[in-house]
Amino acid sequence: MSLQPKKVSSSVTIMTELVLPHHTNQLGKLLGGQLMHWIDICAAMSAGRHNQRVCVTASVDRIDFHHPISLGDPVTLMSSVNRVFNTSMEIGVKVFSENYLEGKRVHTNTAYLTFVCVDNEGRPVKAIEAIPDTKDEKRRFADALQRRKTRLKNRNI
């Protein structure tokens, strides 16, 4: 397998889910745990697509819930590799909900996850370097390093 660097854009994953009754709480709003499940799946696909191998969740930094998502709303998740370190990488996920009746699309959530690239025995292996091209990708690339420094600092507390 080639370890040639790849553009961040090659990792972009977009998935859409429809909020059904079994995804909601008693108020008809999407359960946070269900959204976290979808976020993890979307992020895993970006990591795997970028590295062309299985990548596993190592940590979830944060998931910010900005707006509730209602029963019947389509939910679109967009993820990509922000930065690769050695065997690990940060994946960013943005979540949007839509209301067809009102014609509104709202950014509802943001999440940052760390994935580790593994071999067939589940041992960490070197991940493929990610090359940012756009201004936004370069900003996310730089921001990922700062978040990693914070992660490592907090891990040693």
C-alpha positions in Angstrom: 0.0 0.0 0.0 1.3 3.4 -0.9 1.9 6.0 1.8 2.0 8.9 -0.7 0.4 12.0 0.8 -3.2 12.7 -0.2 -5.2 15.8 -0.4 -7.6 16.5 2.4 -10.4 16.7 -0.2 -10.0 12.9 -0.9 -11.3 12.2 2.6 -14.5 14.2 2.4 -17.6 12.2 3.4 -21.1 13.3 3.2 -24.0 11.3 4.6 -27.6 12.1 5.1 -30.0 10.5 7.6 -33.7 11.1 8.2 -34.8 11.5 11.9 -37.4 8.8 12.5 -39.5 8.2 15.6 -37.0 5.7 17.1 -34.2 8.3 16.9 -36.1 10.8 19.1 -36.7 11.6 22.8 -40.2 12.3 24.3 -40.1 15.8 22.9 -39.6 14.6 19.3 -36.0 15.8 19.2 -33.1 13.7 18.0 -31.3 11.8 20.8 -27.8 13.0 21.4 -26.5 9.5 21.5 -28.0 8.7 18.0 -26.3 11.8 16.6 -23.0 10.7 18.2 -23.4 7.3 16.5 -23.9 9.0 13.1 -20.9 11.3 13.7 -18.7 8.4 14.6 -19.7 6.5 11.4 -19.2 9.5 9.2 -15.8 10.3 10.7 -14.7 6.6 10.4 -15.5 6.7 6.7 -13.4 9.8 6.2 -10.4 8.2 8.1 -10.8 4.9 6.2 -11.2 6.6 2.8 -8.1 8.7 3.4 -5.9 5.8 4.6 -7.4 3.0 2.5 -7.6 0.8 5.6 -9.5 0.4 8.9 -9.2 3.3 11.3 -10.7 3.1 14.8 -12.0 5.8 17.2 -9.4 6.8 19.8 -11.2 9.8 21.3 -13.9 12.3 20.9 -12.9 15.8 22.0 -16.2 17.5 22.0 -19.6 17.6 20.4 -21.2 21.0 20.5 -25.0 21.0 20.3 -26.0 24.4 18.9 -29.6 23.7 17.9 -32.1 20.8 18.5 -33.0 18.5 15.5 -36.6 17.5 15.1 -38.5 14.4 14.1 -38.7 14.3 10.3 -35.7 16.5 9.7 -33.0 15.3 7.2 -29.6 15.5 8.9 -26.5 15.9 6.7 -23.1 15.1 8.2 -19.9 16.3 6.5 -16.5 15.0 7.6 -12.9 15.2 6.5 -9.4 14.6 7.8 -8.2 17.9 9.4 -4.6 16.7 10.1 -2.6 13.5 10.3 0.1 13.1 13.0 1.8 9.7 13.0 -0.7 6.8 13.4 -3.5 9.2 14.5 -5.5 11.8 12.8 -8.1 14.4 13.7 -11.4 14.2 11.8 -13.8 17.2 11.9 -17.5 16.7 11.5 -20.1 19.4 10.8 -23.8 18.6 11.1 -26.7 20.4 9.4 -30.4 19.9 9.8 -33.0 20.9 7.2 -36.7 21.7 7.6 -38.3 21.3 4.2 -41.5 23.0 5.2 -39.7 26.2 6.3 -36.9 25.9 3.7 -34.3 26.3 6.4 -30.8 24.6 6.7 -29.1 25.1 10.1 -25.6 24.2 11.3 -26.5 22.2 14.5 -23.4 20.5 15.6 -19.6 20.3 15.4 -17.4 17.5 16.5 -13.7 16.6 16.6 -12.6 13.0 16.8 -9.2 11.3 16.8 -8.9 8.1 14.8 -5.9 5.6 14.7 -5.0 3.8 11.6 -4.6 0.0 12.3 -3.4 -3.1 10.5 -5.4 -6.4 10.2 -4.4 -7.4 13.8 -5.5 -4.0 15.2 -2.0 -2.6 15.7 -1.4 1.1 15.0 0.3 1.8 11.7 1.5 5.0 10.0 -1.3 7.0 8.6 -1.1 8.7 5.2 -0.2 12.4 5.4 -3.0 14.9 4.5 -2.2 17.9 2.4 -4.6 20.9 2.8 -5.3 22.9 -0.3 -8.0 25.5 0.4 -7.8 28.4 2.9 -10.4 26.6 5.1 -8.5 23.3 5.0 -5.3 25.1 6.0 -7.1 26.8 8.9 -8.5 23.5 10.1 -5.0 21.9 9.6 -3.4 24.6 11.9 -6.3 24.4 14.4 -6.0 20.6 14.7 -2.4 21.0 15.9 -3.5 23.3 18.7 -6.3 20.9 19.7 -3.8 18.0 19.7 -1.5 19.9 22.0 -4.4 20.5 24.4 -5.4 16.8 24.2 -1.8 15.7 25.0 -1.5 18.2 27.8 -4.8 17.1 29.4 -3.9 13.5 29.0 -0.9 14.0 31.3 -2.8 15.7 34.0 
